[in-house]
Amino acid sequence: MPRIVLTLVLNDPPYESARTSTAFRIVDAAIRRGHDVNVFAYEGAVSLAFARQSPHANAVHGRDVDGEDHPTTSNWVRELFELAREQSTKLDWVNCGLCTDERGTDEAVLGVRRGSPADLWSFVNASTNTLVIPTR
């Protein structure tokens, strides 16, 4: 049976909507089921894998950085790459280079590569199915 390859197109920046966490859950579930996954991050979604994100304290609730335990989307992306290695599947994550330049988010976590809409075209042509998760 041929391997299933899924492509997701993400547009939302970190922390702006539940669409991002839903997309991460879909990628996680696909990898756990042994599927290869392509992610094309476009517009604000290129910030999801920005390597210099950092957790923060929450003075209002009296918690320091460790106590707040605030997740970063860049750590989620790192963990998805680790999961793909553990599951012997392929995660190919491409950040749109033009979008990255516009936002100054050129430092991505290990595994994320810079690309262009041509990569999205290649992803779609090689995929079993494609899901576009647009902004509102």
VENWODA-V447800 format. One record per backbone hydrogen bond with DSSP energy under -1.0 kcal/mol. CO is the residue of the C=O (numbers start at 1). NH is the residue of the N-H. If there is no record, write none. Layout:
# VENWODA-V447800
<<CO;NH> <CO;NH>>
This chain:
# VENWODA-V447800
<<4;36> <5;128> <5;129> <6;38> <7;131> <8;40> <9;133> <10;42> <13;16> <18;22> <19;23> <20;24> <21;25> <22;26> <23;27> <24;28> <25;29> <26;30> <27;31> <28;32> <29;33> <30;35> <31;34> <36;6> <37;92> <38;8> <39;94> <40;10> <41;96> <42;45> <43;46> <44;47> <45;48> <47;50> <49;109> <50;53> <58;63> <63;58> <64;68> <65;69> <72;76> <73;77> <74;78> <75;79> <76;80> <77;81> <78;82> <79;83> <80;84> <81;85> <82;86> <83;87> <84;89> <90;37> <92;39> <93;113> <94;41> <95;115> <96;100> <97;101> <98;102> <99;103> <100;104> <100;105> <107;51> <109;112> <113;95> <115;97> <116;119> <116;120> <117;121> <118;122> <119;123> <120;124> <121;125> <122;126> <129;7> <131;9>>
